[in-house]
C-alpha cells in the first residue's frame, strides 16, 4: 500500500512501519509518499518529520491505542453493509434525537446503543444526532476536545462500531446525523502543527486556536476538513453533519468554507442517491447561513435555533438570569413561534448590542429547535434537567411548532440523571485546571458556579441514563405523552407545516396562557398553577396533558400547568 502525508515545509519525512523507518518521496503540493507492499489493514504506523516524532497520521482512520499511539491502516471496503435499501431521509418533517454514546447506555458503546434502537423506533423519531466521536484524551469526554478527526473513538467501538451502529439505524428506518468540530482541535494530543500550517496563530475562540482557513497554505487545510466531511457521509453512510460553533470558523475568503462544503455535499448526494444534510450551530442569527448557494447564501440545510430554546425555557421554568433576560415574557415566546428568532435585529441585553437579522421567508424546517440539548443542560453547573411538569408543556409546544424539533436523550421520560460536563485529560495541568476553566467560560451567565470536578469519573458516571426509570409511572406517562405528540405531528399536516407566516399566537396580558394556532388547530397552554379560561370555542379535543378540560360559554377551561390541542375557533 501507499502511505501519504502532507508536510509542505519539511525537508525529510519518514514512515515508521513494520519495525523500521522508510524514507518518503516528495511530490507536488507538499505531499510525501512511500509504497510499502507488505503493509495492509491493521498495520500500525507513524510519521517522522525532519527527525521529530513519531506522530500519528493527520488523516489517521484508526487510533487503536488512543491519541498518543500509532495510527493503524483501515480499509473501509472490508466492512459489509446491509443497508442497501436505505434511501435516506429528508430533514423536512423530521424529529431528531440527540445522544451521547458514552452516557446513552451503561456500557457506553455503539453496540449497546443499538440495543436501545427499538425505544427510538417506538418514539417515532427520524434521526439520531450523535455527539462527536473523534478520538479524545482519556476514556470520557463530551467529544469537543477531539483530535485525529478522521478516526473514531475506540472506547465507543472504533470505526467498525460506528458503521455497525449506522447500519442498524438504517435497518430500523432511522437516519444518523454526526456532530463534527471544525472550528478548533482539542488541547491534548493535537499533532497537526509539525506537519503544516493548520492553525492561524491566534486564539480563535474560547476553546482554542483558530484553524487556518484563509492564510498561506490554507488550500490544503480546507481540503482536510472538506475531505473529512465527505468521509463520514460516503464511507460511514452518515446522513448529515451537525457543524459545531461555525461562528468560530475564521474565514475571510470570498467563498466561505461552509459554501464549499455545501457544494461538495450536494455533489456527493447526487452520487450516492440519497439526501444529505448540513446543520450549522451558529449564534449569529444570520439568515445567510441557510439561504441556498444560488441565492448567495452558505447553503446549510438548517441551523440550530437557541432563541426558541430560551423562550420555551423561560416560559416553563420561570428563569430569567443571564442570557434568558430578554426571553422572560410570553411575548418573546410568541415572537419566536411566529418569526423563528427573537433577536432578528433587536437589542440583546446579554451582548449589549443589537443582534441578528430577519428570517422572513425562511421555512421553519430550516431551524432546529429544542427544549433541551447537551449544551443547555450540561452548561448548567449541576447539569440539571427540567422537571416533568415543565417538560410536558415545553414538549407540547415544541412538537407542534413549525420548526424541526430535536429531543435530548432521556428527555422523553423525564430522566432524573443530570448531564454534567466531564473530561479525562492525561496531562496533570489540563486535568487540574479544567474545573476552573469551565467556571471562567460561564462567568456572567448568572449562575452560582458549584459544579462537580469534570475530571472525576463519578461526574461521568452520574451522567449516564438510568433506563429503569422508564418503568416508573410518572416517567412512563411522560414517555407516552411524547409518543402521542410525535404521532399527532406526523398525522396532522398542520403541525409540520413550516410556513411561519401561517402561525398565529395569542397571549394573555397577565402571562398566564398562550394559544398557538396551526390552521384550525389550537395549541392552548396554561403556564399558571391555577386553572384559567382561554377564550376559545373548542371542538374536538385531540390531546390533553391533564384532565379535566371543560368547554363552556366562557371558553376553554384548562387545569393548572396544562396543554390542550383541539380543533377550535377564537371567541
N, C-alpha and C positions, 0 to 999 in steps of 0.2 A: 504494500500500500504506500501511498504518498503522504508524507507529513508536510503541512504548510503552515506558515505563520507570517503575519505582517509585523515587520520591525524596520521601519524606513530609515532610522538613524544608526542602526547597528553596523558594525564592520565585520562581525563574525557571529553566526548563530549555529548552535548545535542542538540536535535532538538526542536526549539521553533515553535509550530504549534497548530492551533486551540485554541489559548488563553492560552497556558501553555507550560512549558518546560518538555521534556521527556528524560530520560537518554537513551543513546545508548550503545549497547554492543560491546566490542572489538572483532574483528575477526582476521583472518590471514592477514599478509602483511600490517598491519596498517589500515585496513578498519574497520569502525564502522557502525552499522546498528540499526534500530529500526522500528518495524511494527506499523503503525497507521491505523487501519482498516477504520476509518471514513474519512480519507483524500482521495482526488481524484483530478481530473482535475480542475485546477484553485485555489486549496488550497495554501495560502501563507505560507511560512515557512522560517526560518533562522537557522543557526547553532551557538552554543556557544562552544568555545574551551577552556578548562581549566578556565572557568569563564569569558573569554574575548569574546566580541562580542556585539550584534549579527552580524553575517556575512552572506552574500548570499552564496548559494551553488557554489563551484568552477565549477561544471558542470551544473549550472542552465540552464534550457531550456527556461526560460522566466523571464524577469525582468519588470513586468508591470508598476512599479513606478520608473524605472530608476536604475542606477548603485548603488545608495545608499539605495535602498529599498529592501524589501524581495524578495526572489525567489518565483516562482509560479510553481506548478506541471503542466506539459504539456504532454498530451497524444498524441503522433504522430498518433496513429491509428484513432483518431476522424476526421481527415481531409479526405474528399472524393476526390480522384484524378480522372481526366478524360483523362489522357494521356496514356491510356493503349496501344494504338497503336504506341507509340513513341519507336523507335528502336535505338535512339541515333544518334550521328553524329561524324564522324571521323574528326580529325584536318586536315588531308591531303586534300588539295584543298579548304580549308575553308577561309572565310573572317570574321574577328572578329570586333565587335563594342563595344568599352569601354564606360561605362556610370557611372555617379554618381547619385544615386537615388534622393538625395536631391536637385540637381540642374538641373536634366534632364527635369523636368516639374515645373510649377508654384507651384503646390501643394506639390511636393517633396515626393511622396509616391509610393509604389509599384502599388497601384490601378491606380494612374494617369499614371504611366509608361506603364501599359497595354494598355491604350487608344492610345498610340503612336506606338504600335507594327506594325500597318499597314504600317507606314512610313518605318520601318526596313524591312518589307517583300518586299515592292516595291524597296527598295535599294538593296535587294537580299543578305543581309549578312546571315551568317550561325550560328554565335554565338553572344550573348551579353556577355560581361565581366563586371560584376558588382563590383564596388569598395567595400571595406569591409563593412559589415552590422552588425558587433558585436556592442553591446551597448557601447556608448561613453559618456563623460561628456556633459551635456547641450543638446541643440537642434540641433546643427550643427557641422559638423566635416568631414574631408576627410574620416575618418574611421580607420586611422592607430594609433589612441590612444585607441583602443578597449580593453575592459576587458569583463569578463563573456563570454568567447569565444564560448560557446555552445548556446548562446541566440541570438536574432535578435532585432535590434534597434526598439523600439516601435514607434518612430516618423515616421518611414517608413511604419509601419503596422504590426510589430511583426512577429512571426513565421507563422501564417496563411497568412499574407500578402505576405511573401516571397514565400510560397507554391503556392498561387494563381497566382503570377507572373510567376513562373517556369511552372506551369500548362498551363497558357495562351501562353507562349513562345513555348512550345512543340506543342500545338494545331496549332500554326502558322508555325510550321516547323523550329523553331529556338532553338538551344541548349543554355545552360546557363553555363558560367564559373564564379566562385565566387573567388574574391580576398581575401586571408586569410593571417594573420600575425602571424607567429610562432617564430619570432626572438626576440620579446620583447612584453611587455604589456604597456598600457598607464600609465601615471604617476598619474592619478586620479581615485579612485575607484577600485584599484587593491588590492583585499583582499586575494590573494593566499598565501601570506607569513605565516600567522598564522597557516595554515593547514599543510604545509610540505616544503621540500627543493626544491621549484620550481625554485629558482634562484641560480646562481653560486657565487654571492658575488663580482663581478667585472663589470665594465661598458663594456658591450659587443659591443656597437656601439654608435653613436652619439645620438641615440633615446632612449637608456635605458639600464638597467641592463641585463646581459646575462642570458638566460634561462639555467637551469641545465640539460644538455643533456648527460653529461658524468661523473658527480661526484657521490658521495654517495647518494643513494636514487633516482637516475635518471631513474631507470627502470620504475617506475610508472609515472614519469614526461613525459617520452617518450610516454607511453601509453595514457596519457592525450591528447597529440597532435595527435597521430595516431587515437584515437577514435574520435577526433573532425573532422578530415578529412573524416573518414568513415561516420560520421553522415550526413554531407552535401550531400555526394554522394548517400547515401542509403535512408535517411529519408526525404530529401528535393528534391530528384530526380535531383540534380545538375549533370551536365555532365563533369565538370572539375574544377580544382582549379588552381588559379594563386598564387604561393607562394612568398610572399614579401621578397626581400633582403635576399636570402638564404646565402649569404656570411657572414651575421651577426649571423648565427646559429653556435655556437661554439661547435663542436662535434669531439672529438679526438678518439672516439671508432673505433675499427676495421671495424665495419659496420655502416656507416653513417645513421642518421635518415631518410634522403631522400631515401636511398636504401630500408630501411624497409617500408617506406611509399609507395614506388613504388610497392613493393611486395604485400602489403595489398590491394592496389587499383587494381592491376591485378587480385587478387583473387576475389575481390568484383565484378569486371567487368564480370567474369565468372558466378557469382551467379545471377546478375541482367540481364545478357544477352544483354548488350549494351556497347559500348566503353566508357572509362573514361580516361580523360587526366589530366596530371600534368604538369604545365608550371612554370618554375622557373624564377624569376627575379634574375639575377646574374651579377655582374660586373667583374667576374673573367676571362671571355673569355676562359673558360676551357671546352674542348670537352668531358671530363669525365662526365660532367653534363648530356649530352643527349645520352651517349652510353648506350646500353642495359645492364641489370643486368648480363646476361650470358656472356657478353663481358667485365665484370669487371667495368662497369660504374654505375652511380647512377640511371639510368632508367627513367629520366624525358622524357616526351613526346616531350617537346620543351623548349626553353628558350627565354627570351626577348633579342633583339639584338640592343643595344644602338648605336653600330658603324654605322649601316645602317642609323639610325635617324640622327646622327651627320653629316654624309657625305651628305645626302639629304638636311638637313637644311642649311648647308654651301652653297651648290650649288644654292639653290633657294632664300636664304636671303642675302648672301654676308657676314654674320657674321663670325668672326674668333677669338673671345676672349675666354679666359679660356680654357676649355677642347675642344673647337672647333678648336684650333690652328692646330692640326695635320690633320684636315679634310678639310682644306680650298681649296685645289686644286681639279680639276676634276679627277686627277689620284687616289685620295683617294676614290672617288665615284666609279671609275672603279674597284678598288680593292675589295670594299665591295660587289659589284654586282656580282663579279666572285668568290670571296673567302668566302663570308659571313661575314668576320670581317676585320677590318684594323689592329688592334693590335692582331696579331697572333704570338707573339714573338718579335714584333718590339718595338722600343723605344717610350715610351709615355712621351711627354714633360710635360704634366699636372701632371703626377705621379713622374716624374724624374727618371724613370727606365724602363726596358723592361717589357712588359706585354702581357699575353695571350698565347694561343697555337693554332696550326693549326687545322682547322675544315675540312681538306681534307677528303673526303669520307662521310661526314655528309650531308644528303639531306637537301635542303633548307627549306622544310616544318617544320623542327625542329627548325627553327629560326623565331620567331615572330618579324616582322619589322613594323615600323610605321613612319609616317611623323610628327605626334603629339601624345601625350598621356598626362595623368594627371600630371606627373612629369615634362615633358619638357615644358609644358605651365605654370603650377602652380608654378614651381620653379623659374620663372622669376618674378622680383619684381612687375611688373604691370600685370602679368598673361595674357600677350598679345598673341594673336594667329597670325598665318601667314596670310598675305593678300590673296585675291582671286587669283591674278596672280601667286603668288608663289605656292598656293595650286594646281592649275591646272597642273603645271609642276611636282611638287613633287608626286601628286597622280598618274599621268600618269606613272611615273617610279615605284612607289611602287606597283601599281596594275598590272603591267606587269612583276614584278620581280619573282625570283624563291622561294621567302620566303612566309611565312604565313602572309598576310597583316592584320594590325589592324588599325581601324579608331577611332578617339576620338569624342565623341558626339558633334554634331554641325559642325564638320569639313566639312561634305559633302555639306553644303550650305554656308560655309564661315562665320559662326556665328561671330557677332561683339562683343558679350558679352565676357569678359575675363573669365578665370578660375583662381581665386585667391586662395591663401591659407587662410583657415578660421578655427576657432575653437571656443569653448564656454566653457572654463574651469570654474568650480564653485569656486575653491579656488582663492582668490584675487592675491596671489603671482604668480600663474601659469598664470592667465589671464593677469596680467600686464607685465609679462616678456616674453610673447610669441613672440611678435614682435622682441625684441632684440635677443632672442634665434634663431629665424629664420634667422636673419641677420648674426649671427655668423656662422651658418651652411653653408652659402654660401660665406663666406669670401674667396677670392682668385679666385672666379668664373668669375671675370671680370665685374661684374655689379656695377653700382651706385645704392645702395640699397635705393629706395624710395617707399617702399611698404605700402599699407594701413594697418591699425591695424587689425590683424587677428581676434581679439575678437569682433570687431564691427559687428552688424547684417547686416549693409549695405554692408560690404565686401562679405558676403554670398549671399545677395540678388542680387548684381551686377553679380554674377557668374551664375545665372540661365539663361537657354537658353530662347531666345525670338523667339518662333515658328512663330510669324507673319512675321519674316524676309523672310521666305521661299517664300512668295508671291511676293517679290520684284524681278525685272527682273534679276539683276546680280546674286542674290543668287539662284534663280530658275535655271538659266543657269548652274551654277556650280553644283547644285544637279543633273541635267541631265547628266553632264559630268561624275560625279562619277557613276551614274547608268549605263551609257554606258560602262565605263571602266570595271566595275564588270561583266556586261553581256558579254562583249567580252572575259574577262578572263575565264569565265565559258564555253564559246562556243568554244574556240580555245585551244586544248590540249597543244600547245607550251607554252602558257602563264602561265600555272600552273605546268609545268614540273619542279620538284625540283632539277634536276641534275645540280649542279653548274658548273661542268666541261663542260657543253654544252652551257654555257652563254659566249658570246664574247662581248667585249666592245671596241669601238674606241673613242678616244677623240681628240679634236682639240688642237694643241700645244699652242694656244693663249687663251685657256679656254673658248671658246665661245659655242661650241656644243659638244654633246655626242651622240653616237649611241650604243644602246644595242641590240644585235642580239639574238632572240629567235627562233631558227631554221631559216626559211626563212623570218621571221618577223623582221622588223627593227623598233625599237622604237627610233625615232630621236628627240632630244631636242635642241632647241636654247635658251641658257640662256641669250644671249645678247639682248639689247633693239632694235638693228637694225637687219634687215634681214641678213641671211647668207646662203651660198650654201654648202650643205653637199654632199660629193662625193658618191652618190648612184644612181643606175639605178632603179627607182621606178616603181612598177607595180600598183596594186590596192591599193588605199588609203582606209584603213578601218576606221580610226578615226582620226580626227584632232581637236586640241583645238582652232584653229584660221584659218581664210581664208585671202588671197588665198595661196594655196600651189602649186608651179609651178615646174614641172619636165621638164628639158631641157637637152641639150647635156653636160652641165657642172655638172649636178647633180640635187639634190632636193633643191629647194629654199624655206626656211622657213621664215615666218614673225618673227618679234622680239618677244621673250619670247613665243615660241610656241612649241607644241609637236605633232608629227605625228606618227601614227602606220600604216605601209604599208608592202606589200609584196615587196621585193627588193633584189638586189644583189649589192655587192661592186663594185665600179669603179676601 
